[in-house]
Amino acid sequence: MSETTPAEDFRQAIHLCRAERWREGLELLTKVAQVAERRGNLPGLYYSYLGRAMARCQGQRAEGLELCRHSVRIQPEESDNHLNLAYVYLSLGRRASAVLAMHRGLELHPANERLVALHERLGFRRKPALPFVSRSNPLNVLAGQARHWWVSRREASRVRREEEQDLIGG
């Protein structure tokens, strides 16, 4: 059985995490930490994946959040650091912070498939119906719900008209 280097273990751990095999990835990241931490100089990407894996597998969300924040501080140009930070924020129920982290990552790397997929998953928010009051104001909430109802009814009506035209042969 051949012994692997910390660099090979690190690459394999990142590969496992990206493949949604978080427990295996966490085991390898822990192994890398035992060897490499003595020498220091671990990249931000390491802390990012370690933080997300800890939050996901061990429920250590606060610790995971701190590691992900640290990764963004030391390696802000790495899009995966922003992605993992966003996911940890989501696990904490902090959607607004997750959206902000995701947008920062997309500013750096607009073509990053995982960031784009997260953006699509989170959806798109329209501007508040009443921009002069806060989004959480009950009037704004009610006006937004009414706008949503109106737009969805209009869309349903448009689809019905198109279907009728198709049936008529127009």
N, C-alpha and C positions, 0 to 999 in steps of 0.2 A: 504494500500500500504506500503510495507516494505522499509525501508531506507537501501541502500547498503553502504558498507565501501569503502574507497578510493582504497584499495587493490583489492576488487572485481570489482570496476569500471575500474581499470587499466587492470586487466586480460581480462575483457570484451572488452575494447577498443583495446587491442592488437589482440584479436580474430577477431573483426570487421575489423580491418585494413588488417589482413592476408586474410580475406575473400573478400577483395576488396570493402568493405563498408566504404570508407574513410571518408565521411562526418559524419556518425554516430560515427565512431571512434574518429574523431577530437573533436566532441562535448563532448564525455566522457573524452578524454584526457584534455580538457579545464576544465572540472568539477574537475578532479583529481588535476590539477594545483592550482585551487582556494583553495582547502583544504590542500593539501600536501606541496605546495611551502612554506607555513608559517613555516612548520617544517623542510624543506630541505630534504636532503638525498634521492632525487629521483634517481632511477637507470638510467644508460646510455640508456637502452632500451626505457625508457619513452621519453627522448629527441630525440632519433632516430626516433621513430614513430611520435612524434609531428612535427619534422622537415619535414619529408616526407609528412605528411598530410597537413601541411601548404603550402608546395611547390605545392602539387597536387591540393588541394581544393581552396586555396586562392591566388595562384600565387605568394606567398611570397618565391621565390626560394633562394634569398640571405640569408634571415633569416633561412630558412629551412636548407640550407647548413651549416650555422654556428652551428645550433643545432645538426645536424648529425655529424659534426666534433667533437663537444664537447662530444657527446656520445661515439665516438671511443676513445677519450682521456681518459675518466673516466672509460670505460668498454671495453677495446680492445679485450677481449676474447669472446665477444658476437657476433656471426656471423651475426645476423640480423642488428646490427649496421653498419657493412660493406656493407651489402646488401642495406639498405636504403640510405646510403651515395652514393653508386653507382647509384641508381635510381635518386637521386637528381642531381648528376653530369650529368646524361643523359638528364634530363629536362633542364639543362643549356647548352646543346650541347657540353659538355666536355667529349667526348667518352674515350679519353686516361686516364683521371683521373678516370672515371667509371670503366674501365678495371682494373686499378691498385687496386682500392678499392675492386672490386670483387675478384681479385686474392689473396689479403690479407685475405679476408674472407674464401676463399677456402683452403688456407694454414692451417688455424686453424681448419676448419671443412669441409674436402673434400666431405663428404656425404650429406651436407646440400642441400636438394632438390631444394629450391628456388634459391640458388646460382648456382647450376648446371644448372637449367633451364635458368637463366640469361646468363650464359656462353654459352649455346647452342644458345640462341637467338642472342647474339652479334656475334657469329661465331668465327672462328679461322683465324688468319692472318698468312700467310706464312712469312718466313724470306725475307727481301728485296732481289730482284734479284741481285742487285749490293751492297753487304754489306759494301763496302768501301766509299759509298756516302750516304747522308741522304735519308730517305724513301721518302721525299717530292721532292727530286731532279727530274726534268722532265725526265732525262734519266732512273732513277729508276722506275718512274711511267710507262713510255713507255715499258721498259723491263718487268715489272710485268704484264702489260696488254698482251704483246706478249706471255709470259709464260702461262698466264691463257687461252688465245685462244688456244695455242698449246696443253695444257693438256686437255681441254674440247673436242677438235677435236679427240685426241687420245682415250679418253674415249668413245666418240660417235662411233668411228670406232670399238672399242672392243665390245661394246654392239651389233652393227650390225652383227659382225662376230658370236657372240654367238647366236643371233636370227636365223641367217642363218643355223648354225649348228643344232639348235633345229628343224628347218623346214626339214632339210635333214634327220634328225634322227640320228645324230652323237653324 
